[in-house]
Amino acid sequence: MAKKVVATLRDGSATDGRSYSKVIKMVKSPKTGAYIFDEKMVPNEQVKEFFK
């Protein structure tokens, strides 16, 4: 029989990967004029600064 997977309990600290967010911004390419997507992983505190 297969073993059951037990979910680990997280305490919500900043070291468990939740302190980062994937942000996607649509940017117009100066070379072709087409829109491209700029994807980055940024800390939660810098999300608003990324979109400025």
VOVEX-742319 format. One line per field, with one value per residue: residue in one letter; residue number from 1; x, y, z of N, C-alpha, C in turn. Coordinates in steps of 0.05 Angstrom, whole numbers, plus 5000, padded with zeros to 4 digits. Layout:
BEGIN
resn	(A,...) .
resi	(NUM,...) .
n.xx	(X,...) .
n.yy	(Y,...) .
n.zz	(Z,...) .
ca.xx	(X,...) .
ca.yy	(Y,...) .
ca.zz	(Z,...) .
c.xx	(X,...) .
c.yy	(Y,...) .
c.zz	(Z,...) .
END
This chain:
BEGIN
resn	(M,A,K,K,V,V,A,T,L,R,D,G,S,A,T,D,G,R,S,Y,S,K,V,I,K,M,V,K,S,P,K,T,G,A,Y,I,F,D,E,K,M,V,P,N,E,Q,V,K,E,F,F,K) .
resi	(1,2,3,4,5,6,7,8,9,10,11,12,13,14,15,16,17,18,19,20,21,22,23,24,25,26,27,28,29,30,31,32,33,34,35,36,37,38,39,40,41,42,43,44,45,46,47,48,49,50,51,52) .
n.xx	(5017,5007,5040,5011,5014,5034,5015,5057,5058,5058,5089,5083,5126,5178,5215,5195,5183,5139,5146,5156,5132,5105,5108,5079,5088,5064,5100,5118,5156,5214,5241,5210,5158,5118,5081,5111,5120,5142,5168,5179,5206,5194,5206,5153,5149,5167,5133,5097,5134,5157,5118,5118) .
n.yy	(4976,5045,5100,5152,5221,5271,5335,5390,5434,5503,5561,5611,5644,5687,5657,5614,5619,5649,5702,5724,5747,5731,5773,5803,5844,5882,5905,5951,5935,5970,5959,5927,5944,5911,5881,5856,5810,5822,5784,5772,5751,5781,5811,5817,5869,5901,5902,5943,5981,5956,5961,6015) .
n.zz	(5000,4988,5020,5059,5045,5088,5102,5116,5171,5168,5195,5175,5171,5144,5117,5089,5035,5023,5023,4976,4912,4848,4795,4739,4684,4630,4575,4525,4469,4449,4402,4365,4373,4391,4445,4504,4558,4622,4671,4739,4802,4861,4925,4973,4993,4953,4910,4893,4877,4833,4793,4782) .
ca.xx	(5000,5022,5039,4997,5031,5024,5022,5072,5046,5076,5083,5080,5150,5188,5234,5182,5177,5115,5153,5161,5109,5112,5094,5080,5082,5064,5117,5120,5184,5222,5252,5189,5132,5100,5081,5124,5114,5165,5161,5200,5200,5203,5196,5126,5151,5176,5114,5088,5157,5161,5098,5121) .
ca.yy	(5000,5071,5116,5177,5244,5288,5363,5402,5458,5526,5582,5637,5661,5698,5639,5592,5625,5665,5730,5733,5745,5732,5796,5804,5871,5883,5926,5953,5932,5992,5949,5918,5956,5891,5880,5832,5807,5822,5768,5771,5744,5803,5810,5830,5897,5916,5898,5969,5994,5943,5970,6044) .
ca.zz	(5000,4987,5044,5056,5048,5109,5097,5137,5181,5165,5215,5162,5173,5118,5105,5076,5007,5019,5024,4948,4894,4820,4783,4709,4674,4601,4567,4496,4460,4433,4377,4346,4379,4402,4474,4516,4587,4640,4694,4759,4830,4877,4953,4975,4999,4929,4888,4883,4863,4807,4774,4777) .
c.xx	(5018,5019,5025,5017,5018,5034,5037,5058,5067,5069,5080,5104,5160,5207,5221,5174,5153,5121,5159,5135,5119,5095,5099,5071,5084,5079,5119,5149,5192,5232,5230,5162,5111,5102,5094,5117,5140,5157,5184,5189,5211,5193,5169,5128,5157,5156,5104,5110,5162,5142,5100,5139) .
c.yy	(5025,5086,5142,5200,5263,5316,5374,5428,5481,5547,5609,5655,5668,5678,5616,5597,5642,5695,5741,5729,5746,5754,5796,5831,5870,5908,5927,5953,5956,5984,5943,5932,5937,5891,5854,5832,5805,5808,5767,5761,5766,5800,5825,5860,5914,5913,5924,5984,5982,5954,6000,6048) .
c.zz	(5000,5013,5039,5060,5068,5103,5121,5145,5179,5185,5202,5164,5145,5104,5089,5047,5002,5019,4996,4932,4865,4807,4753,4700,4643,4592,4537,4488,4443,4405,4357,4350,4390,4432,4483,4546,4602,4666,4714,4785,4847,4906,4954,4981,4974,4905,4876,4868,4836,4786,4768,4753) .
END
